[in-house]
Amino acid sequence: MIDLAQLSDEAGRARIIISGVRPEIEHGRFAVKRTVGEKVAVEADIFTDGHDAVAAVVLYRYEQEAHWRLAPLHALGNDRWRGQFLVTKLGRYRYTLRAWIDRFASWREGVHKKLVAGQDVSVELLMGARLLGEASFRAAAEDAAVLEEWASLLRDAPETVLAQHGLEVLPAEVVQLMAKYPDQRFAVTYDKELLVTVDRERARFSAWYELFPRSCAPEPGRHGSFKDCEARLPYIAAMGFDVVYLPPIHPIGRTHRKGKNNTLAASPDDPGSPWAIGAAEGGHTAIHPQLGALEDFRHFIAQARTYGIEVAMDLAFQCSPDHPYVREHPEWFRHRPDGSIQYAENPPKQYQDVYPLDFETNEWRALWEELRRVTCFWIDQGVRIFRVDNPHTKPFHFWAWLIETIKQRYPEVIFLAEAFTRPKVMRYLAQLGFTQSYTYFTWRNTKDELTHYFTELTKTDMQEYFRPHVWPNTPDILSEYLQLGGRPAFIVRLVLAATLSANYGIYGPAFELCEHRARERGSEEYLNSEKYEIRHWNLHQPESLKDIIARINAIRRDNPALQQNQYLSFHPVENPQLLCYSKTDESRANVILVVVNLDPHHTHAGWVELALDELGLDARQTYQVHDLLGDARYLWQGARNYVELNPQVAPAHIFRIRRHLRTERDFDYYM
Amino acid sequence: MIDLAQLSDEAGRARIIISGVRPEIEHGRFAVKRTVGEKVAVEADIFTDGHDAVAAVVLYRYEQEAHWRLAPLHALGNDRWRGQFLVTKLGRYRYTLRAWIDRFASWREGVHKKLVAGQDVSVELLMGARLLGEASFRAAAEDAAVLEEWASLLRDAPETVLAQHGLEVLPAEVVQLMAKYPDQRFAVTYDKELLVTVDRERARFSAWYELFPRSCAPEPGRHGSFKDCEARLPYIAAMGFDVVYLPPIHPIGRTHRKGKNNTLAASPDDPGSPWAIGAAEGGHTAIHPQLGALEDFRHFIAQARTYGIEVAMDLAFQCSPDHPYVREHPEWFRHRPDGSIQYAENPPKQYQDVYPLDFETNEWRALWEELRRVTCFWIDQGVRIFRVDNPHTKPFHFWAWLIETIKQRYPEVIFLAEAFTRPKVMRYLAQLGFTQSYTYFTWRNTKDELTHYFTELTKTDMQEYFRPHVWPNTPDILSEYLQLGGRPAFIVRLVLAATLSANYGIYGPAFELCEHRARERGSEEYLNSEKYEIRHWNLHQPESLKDIIARINAIRRDNPALQQNQYLSFHPVENPQLLCYSKTDESRANVILVVVNLDPHHTHAGWVELALDELGLDARQTYQVHDLLGDARYLWQGARNYVELNPQVAPAHIFRIRRHLRTERDFDYYM
């Protein structure tokens, strides 16, 4: 109920509506995401009653700074306005909008129309003098003098002013001065302050390599260590990866330990799943003794850094029955009527080797604090990237709190949500703060599926908060496409991952060695999965994709178009097995065009049909497409061009488009 | 920044997210609209972490009542939920949502799956006993006894329970009892209470007739009066209208009075525009002396009521230079530097006979109160419907306040927004509270235009708050289509208005007498417009549409399908001049199918293609279409059927579809 007495003098006379603001996530509760140096484009419906002109700005500030900065908003038509600002610092920004009736612009427009219609404007010029006079009180001293002078002229010598400036009435410098000192008495500020989380570049653009440290020993049969991982760094760096992600490195429980191929009965020398965290040797802040000591881990991180590689850690908040928490904090677990602790289950599946934490415990505050302490412990060791295991099985509010409080102290930290779950849950986890998110890419194989999914990721509000991180394989997922498609299938999925998404990763060496054996027909689990045993890989197999991977990662580094997802665009090809898409940078100086044959078995050909405008191409001019994968160059003209891809030779082109080819017209003497 | 110490024990363990609630207008600031007896369907995304089952309800209450009522929400899939409730009283309702983890449902599902998989469930049955035992504490005495009994059985005789109920574990009555006493410890309530404005039926379904009282005298040359209007009532009632809307009935200013055809120089006996309100005789609460006295107006209202007709008044908040406010409240007007008062203008157009009120005045509170006093004055005379003139030239907050505070005391009052302006302004006026809204219908003539516009009005969020009120003509708008299309054009626009929209009106007698003369070529203004002179109409012209109008209004009254817009659906016809659409009531018991020939000059024919499913028709059965306009009946079968419309005979069909025609199979002895 609106009580007139309680409405302020300003609110009662505020005539502007600001509505439909974009971006705005969950009514402004959550932040949009950017990286340092990116811009935030803001749109809103802004309008007033009647015919008055409106002026509007975006207000924005780095959260720790008190002072708002301004960026202008421009009318797009249909009462929609748009403006933008740059974010230049790690951390959080706030933004909102302000708009007001632009009396001076309304006045200028009215006078102009009356002059055109030959009407008398003598009273209008007096009104103009009044507006200038009022503005002079808001102006800095020297500006005030100019405004006062023009106010006097309008008042005392209107004919002279009209004779000099005609339909414009006043010179441009006076108009600019007036814009500098608007009358904001009844200005309206949008009722919410919206948030931007600004991450570092690696949050937007990264190539991850996942490997099991225990499988890194050079000789078969030995448990690998961080030292062995260090020896593997040159190999990983040569492929061009910039993040190495390790599954949990903690002591592994013995009770109900799983055997090879996820069998219930482990033999005494089975190493167990690294996700069954905690044993007599310690829990989430301890290191598996066979991997090394804490110093060895820190040394590994430092060594990786010399290769430009960052180490990402797994945050898997769950416990083996042997975890110290089980003894020290029984109140953090759910107890069954028979006195036992409730293990993880998704009936009829049972995971007796894992106890989930009970977030409904009365001691939830202590639990939250402890899990944050764990996270900070690893930050103290130098870790700045966390891959979070199954975040969708812990409460949303916990993650929002953890990520926000951690990022307030360490804004450079990256959290990747490993949630393969329902669409709304995945979106919400991204909204509440996860820096990057796993996707459905692994199960999107056909042209329709890929086009539809990546259009959703890049052309809806999702692009404001959901940073896709795509994986052709993971230790849990060997897709049917990879099982059955042979080496060409691995190349297809690699090219798609690396060019459709600025963040991608592979689980190696299984991927580059084209490991395709599943545990059984119809299963996506690896045969002899590293989750349950130590594997020894022959990295020098001639089949290895390492050179192609290196080439593709180099292409990504050289081409800004591939370092973000905003300017992704699909182009029609008649053949349903051929997928064609382009990516450009914001300026369209860098244009990458990808054509992939999705059929790993047969050669396919077809005519691509490019949206030339989007690519900044002139329909009348020849342009060169340079295949950065195979190094071939072709001259194309117009929208329709022929492609043919034999998967045994190369299942994809990654073209760089070079626009302006020289012709005879470029020579001086051609004229 | 989230402070853990400040998070309550409930909030910290709340695991449910409620988001994407529909309907929700402007973040819940404004109300959706319904009429008494309608339902409100509510949808939301509701989900939790992990695998637990969720239960959810809509909470709703009449605003004056403290007690929330519950309506269940059902899962639609993809974490979307839907429920509904009925609104049965005039005024405002509130609604919100509540959801919780359904521990009992999760338990039942788990036990069921384990039983199917042949797993041991002995501990699970003890857990079930615990859940039943806990519920018994929340239950009423006799329910508690039942729950306790079953808890004991599960604890002490699990084999017996399993043997009796198998995979269901527990009998249906226990499951129902458990649903009655859910564990809502960590229930989450949506953080906003949303609003429903409930109007009376006439807000949703009405047929308006606009006329100038001063033109109602039976003989030419005399100024009409309310008495003359009373004599006109049988004529209006015979056509089937239920609202008579009068342009302003107040004294008219003399200063700068406009002459015939909007000329600047009025002759002494020109009556002036009724919208130039206020003279020596009084302002917004006075009545034009030649129309009669206040008692005459009240008598007219009472007489109209006996015909089932309500009188709608014009609220035009603006003043002639002679209005008493100008003298008594100069502070409510804007003053120009030469001392004169600012008249209305939209440069280069000038309206010297109208002074707008200055809503930016320091005395805005007094101004708002006075305008509300004016509104209440007419409510006191018995007026309950206001057509608001140009609401888009007064501040939005003023309208929100006026409408909300008036409707709190008089929830039966209807405000129609006469705003022909930009789309977002029109939508916002509807959102902030106007009961009905003028539309762009007048300028939507082609099949594409009509289809697109009415799809927007009825199939987007607009249908929650924007009630279209469509007019084929108004005193300001004689569309080109009517100017050039002859009598068939008038019938076409009448049929479209009366069947596309549940609320429609005509400005008569200009409309039924097919007045089509414009002031000049290219203008939409009437020649000899009643806005500036008194007209005398020959109501008994043989051309008059009054009988067709009567027929159409009768069809509207007889068919619930035409009394709302929710179930409007367009059906393809190959001929671009033929428009085909259907309307049904919610139950689809009443189905109306309209086919209109939009070309007023030529006969057109084509095959309509009906969406049989939407109309509840069986593709294999013959159905009858009964033309309620011409009374012809046709037997149709399947989706494609032939229509042919000669505009000189009848430019439209308004079919009622009768489904179940008897066949030999309906006879008992057929078997």
Chai-1 contact restraints between the chains, C-beta under 6 A:
chainA,res_idxA,chainB,res_idxB,connection_type,confidence,min_distance_angstrom,max_distance_angstrom,comment,restraint_id
A,I2,B,W401,contact,1.0,0.0,6.0,A-B,restraint_1
A,I2,B,E404,contact,1.0,0.0,6.0,A-B,restraint_2
A,L4,B,R365,contact,1.0,0.0,6.0,A-B,restraint_3
A,G12,B,W364,contact,1.0,0.0,6.0,A-B,restraint_4
A,R13,B,E360,contact,1.0,0.0,6.0,A-B,restraint_5
A,R13,B,W364,contact,1.0,0.0,6.0,A-B,restraint_6
A,R15,B,P395,contact,1.0,0.0,6.0,A-B,restraint_7
A,I17,B,F396,contact,1.0,0.0,6.0,A-B,restraint_8
A,I17,B,Y428,contact,1.0,0.0,6.0,A-B,restraint_9
A,H27,B,H27,contact,1.0,0.0,6.0,A-B,restraint_10
A,D45,B,K424,contact,1.0,0.0,6.0,A-B,restraint_11
A,F47,B,K424,contact,1.0,0.0,6.0,A-B,restraint_12
A,F47,B,V425,contact,1.0,0.0,6.0,A-B,restraint_13
A,D49,B,H392,contact,1.0,0.0,6.0,A-B,restraint_14
A,D49,B,T393,contact,1.0,0.0,6.0,A-B,restraint_15
A,D49,B,K394,contact,1.0,0.0,6.0,A-B,restraint_16
A,D49,B,P395,contact,1.0,0.0,6.0,A-B,restraint_17
A,G50,B,T393,contact,1.0,0.0,6.0,A-B,restraint_18
A,H51,B,N346,contact,1.0,0.0,6.0,A-B,restraint_19
A,D79,B,R422,contact,1.0,0.0,6.0,A-B,restraint_20
A,D79,B,K424,contact,1.0,0.0,6.0,A-B,restraint_21
A,G110,B,P347,contact,1.0,0.0,6.0,A-B,restraint_22
A,K113,B,P347,contact,1.0,0.0,6.0,A-B,restraint_23
A,K113,B,P348,contact,1.0,0.0,6.0,A-B,restraint_24
A,K114,B,P347,contact,1.0,0.0,6.0,A-B,restraint_25
A,K114,B,P348,contact,1.0,0.0,6.0,A-B,restraint_26
A,A117,B,P348,contact,1.0,0.0,6.0,A-B,restraint_27
A,Q119,B,P348,contact,1.0,0.0,6.0,A-B,restraint_28
A,V123,B,R336,contact,1.0,0.0,6.0,A-B,restraint_29
A,V123,B,D338,contact,1.0,0.0,6.0,A-B,restraint_30
A,L126,B,P337,contact,1.0,0.0,6.0,A-B,restraint_31
A,M127,B,P337,contact,1.0,0.0,6.0,A-B,restraint_32
A,R336,B,V123,contact,1.0,0.0,6.0,A-B,restraint_33
A,P337,B,L126,contact,1.0,0.0,6.0,A-B,restraint_34
A,P337,B,M127,contact,1.0,0.0,6.0,A-B,restraint_35
A,P337,B,R130,contact,1.0,0.0,6.0,A-B,restraint_36
A,D338,B,V123,contact,1.0,0.0,6.0,A-B,restraint_37
A,N346,B,H51,contact,1.0,0.0,6.0,A-B,restraint_38
A,P347,B,G110,contact,1.0,0.0,6.0,A-B,restraint_39
A,P347,B,K113,contact,1.0,0.0,6.0,A-B,restraint_40
A,P347,B,K114,contact,1.0,0.0,6.0,A-B,restraint_41
A,P348,B,K113,contact,1.0,0.0,6.0,A-B,restraint_42
A,P348,B,K114,contact,1.0,0.0,6.0,A-B,restraint_43
A,P348,B,A117,contact,1.0,0.0,6.0,A-B,restraint_44
A,P348,B,Q119,contact,1.0,0.0,6.0,A-B,restraint_45
A,E360,B,R13,contact,1.0,0.0,6.0,A-B,restraint_46
A,W364,B,G12,contact,1.0,0.0,6.0,A-B,restraint_47
A,W364,B,R13,contact,1.0,0.0,6.0,A-B,restraint_48
A,R365,B,L4,contact,1.0,0.0,6.0,A-B,restraint_49
A,H392,B,D49,contact,1.0,0.0,6.0,A-B,restraint_50
A,T393,B,D49,contact,1.0,0.0,6.0,A-B,restraint_51
A,T393,B,G50,contact,1.0,0.0,6.0,A-B,restraint_52
A,K394,B,D49,contact,1.0,0.0,6.0,A-B,restraint_53
A,P395,B,R15,contact,1.0,0.0,6.0,A-B,restraint_54
A,P395,B,D49,contact,1.0,0.0,6.0,A-B,restraint_55
A,F396,B,I17,contact,1.0,0.0,6.0,A-B,restraint_56
A,W401,B,I2,contact,1.0,0.0,6.0,A-B,restraint_57
A,E404,B,I2,contact,1.0,0.0,6.0,A-B,restraint_58
A,R422,B,D79,contact,1.0,0.0,6.0,A-B,restraint_59
A,K424,B,D45,contact,1.0,0.0,6.0,A-B,restraint_60
A,K424,B,F47,contact,1.0,0.0,6.0,A-B,restraint_61
A,K424,B,D79,contact,1.0,0.0,6.0,A-B,restraint_62
A,V425,B,F47,contact,1.0,0.0,6.0,A-B,restraint_63
A,Y428,B,I17,contact,1.0,0.0,6.0,A-B,restraint_64
